[in-house]
């Protein structure tokens, strides 16, 4: 009988967590001359050409253009910040979200 190779443990990266234990994502929303939001969030809601969507911790990486409307950032303390946009580019990668407004 052939010996089976030892199984190595699977290591997964966890999203950073707040003091409440909720996973968060790092967010930066800015224009060339203004920073609208920079900090942690538990989720972000926005709208692209296919419709409304949410970004949560562990979201798949993607890049998209946002349509005019608002971006809603939900903060770890339970608050919400709404940012009106006319156009923007959103980049999501490894629990980091960057939104370039007025591009």
N, C-alpha and C positions, 0 to 999 in steps of 0.2 A: 504494500500500500504506500502511496506517495504521501509525504508529509505536507500538511497545509501550511501556507505561509502565515505568520502571525498577523493578526489584524491590528492596524494602528488606530488609535482613537481619532475620531473626527473632531477637528477644531473649527468652530464657527465663531465669527466675530459678532459680538453683541453690539447693538446700538447703545450709545451712551445713555445713561439713565439719570433722572433727576433725583432729588432727595426723597421724593414720593415713590420712587421705583419705576415710574413710567418711562418707557424708552422715548428718546427725543431725536430730532434731526436738527442739524445746524443749518440755519437759513441766513441768506444775505440777499436783500432786495434793494437794488440801487439803480440810479440813473447817472449820467456823466457828472452832474454837479450836486447830487443829493443822495443820501442813504435813507431809505424809507424804513427798513427794518434790518437789524443784525442781531442774531441771538438764537436760542433754542426754540423749538416748536414741537408740539405733539402731532400736529397735522397742518396741511396747507390745502386749501381748496382754490381751484382756478377753472377757467374755461378755455378750451382750444377749439379748433374747427370741427372736431367730432362731438363736442359737448362738454359738460362739467365733469370734473374728476377731482380726486383727493390724492395727496401724497402722504404716506404714513412711513414710520420707520421700517426699514428693510425693503423699501420700494425698489422695483427694478430700475436700472439705469435707463434714462431716456433724455431726449432733447426735443422741444416743441416750441412753436410760436403760439402765444396766447392771443385771444381776441379781445377787443375792448370790453371792459367790465371791471370787475374787482377781484383781488386776491385776498383771501381770508386766511390769516395766520392764527392758529390756536396755540396759546402759550402754555407752558407747564403749570402756571399758577391758575389756570382756568379762564384767563382773559382771551379776548379776540381783538385782532387788529385788522381793519379793512383798508386796503390800499387800492384806490381807483387807478386804472391803467388805460391807456389808449392802444398801446401795443407793447409787447415784451417777448423776450426769449427766455425759456426756463430750461435749466440744465440740472438733472438729478443724477447724482453718482455717489454711491457708498455713504448713504445717510447725510449727504450734503446737498442742499438745494441753493442754486444761484439763479436769481432772476434779474436780467438786464432790461430795465424799463426804458422806453423811448428810443428803441434801436431802429 
